[in-house]
Amino acid sequence: MFWYRKVSDFAANAVGDTNDEGSHDKLLDNPQTNSDTNDESSHDGLLDNPQTNSDGDTNDEEKAMRIAMAKAFQDIQRLACVRHIEKNLLAFMQDKISMLQNQRRQLFQLVTSALDHIDLIDSLCDFESKITQKKLADHIKNRIHPLLVENKKAVEKPGLDNTNPLWMNNCCESVNHILKQAVSWKSQKLVDLIHKLHSVVQRQFKKLRKALTDTGEFVLCPDFVKFTISRDVWPNLEQKQKN
C-alpha cells in the first residue's frame, strides 16, 4: 500500500454530492473499534448477513471462499472483520438459541469486554468458561474464538505492526456503499455497469495521485515519501512522467 487515508469522507466524495452519515475509517490506520450493539443495526459489508447452518457456522460458500483466499494468497496476513464477527454472534443468540433481547445485550457486552481486554486469548477463554449453554459455548469456542485469536496473531507479524486486532472492514463497506450509490441501487446492464464502475475507480485514482503532491485526502506511506513532488513542478511534468 503506497498511501494512507487522511480523512474519513471516502463515500461522499467518491460518488459526488451524496450524503453518507455512516462512519468510514482510515485504511488500516487506527480503525474504530466501537461497534453498534443494536441487533437491528444494518451494515452494508460485502459479507453481511452470512447464512448459517444448524451448527451456527457460516455457509459452505463462505468457507470455500476463505479456503481459496488462503491458498491463493499464502504470504499475506488476513484479518477478520470484528463487526461481522460480533453480528454473527448476535444473530446466533437470536436465531439459534432464542435468547431474549436483554440477555443478548448483556452477553454481548461481556463479549465486547473480553475483546477489549489486553490479553485477548486468556480473556476469551475465561469468558467461554462462564457460558452455561453448550450450543452457545461451542459456537464461541469453534467459530468466534479462532477468528479473534487469528487476528491477534496476524497483527503481531511484520506488515501489520500498528493494526488493531479488533479491526473492522469499514473500507470494504464504504466501497460497497459507493457502488450501490453509483448504480442508484438498481440492476444495470452489464456494459453500463462496467462503465459506471470504471468511472468510480478512475475518480478514486485521481484522489490517490494527489498524495504525490502532498494534497488531497491521502498521504504517502513512509517508504514512499521520497517520491513526493512539489505542487509547482507537477503541472510541468509530461503525462508519461505523471503515470
Long-range contacts (C-beta under 8 A, 24 or more apart in sequence): 1-27, 1-28, 1-221, 2-208, 2-211, 2-220, 2-221, 2-224, 3-208, 3-211, 3-218, 3-219, 3-220, 3-221, 3-224, 4-28, 4-29, 4-218, 4-219, 4-220, 4-221, 5-29, 5-217, 5-218, 6-216, 6-217, 6-218, 6-219, 7-217, 9-217, 10-171, 10-174, 10-178, 10-217, 11-174, 11-177, 11-178, 11-181, 13-207, 13-217, 14-178, 14-200, 14-203, 14-204, 14-207, 15-178, 15-181, 15-182, 15-200, 18-181, 20-177, 22-173, 22-174, 22-177, 23-170, 24-170, 24-171, 24-173, 24-174, 25-168, 25-170, 25-171, 27-171, 28-160, 28-163, 28-167, 28-171, 29-162, 30-162, 30-164, 31-163, 31-164, 31-166, 31-167, 31-168, 31-170, 32-168, 32-170, 33-82, 33-116, 33-164, 33-166, 33-168, 35-82, 35-83, 35-86, 35-112, 35-168, 37-105, 37-108, 37-109, 37-112, 39-90, 39-94, 39-101, 39-104, 43-83, 43-84, 43-87, 43-173, 44-173, 44-176, 44-177, 44-180, 45-81, 45-83, 45-84, 45-169, 45-172, 45-173, 45-176, 46-169, 46-172, 46-173, 46-176, 47-81, 47-84, 48-84, 48-87, 49-87, 49-91, 50-84, 50-88, 52-88, 52-91, 52-92, 52-95, 52-96, 55-139, 56-92, 56-96, 56-135, 56-139, 56-143, 57-139, 57-142, 57-143, 58-88, 58-143, 77-154, 77-155, 77-157, 77-159, 77-160, 78-150, 78-154, 79-151, 79-154, 79-155, 79-160, 79-163, 79-165, 79-167, 80-147, 80-148, 80-150, 80-151, 81-167, 81-168, 81-169, 81-172, 82-115, 82-148, 82-151, 82-166, 82-167, 82-168, 83-168, 83-169, 83-170, 84-169, 85-144, 85-147, 85-148, 86-111, 86-112, 88-143, 88-144, 89-139, 89-140, 89-144, 92-136, 92-139, 93-136, 96-135, 96-139, 97-133, 97-135, 97-136, 111-140, 111-144, 115-148, 115-166, 116-166, 120-148, 120-149, 120-152, 120-165, 121-149, 121-152, 124-148, 124-149, 209-242
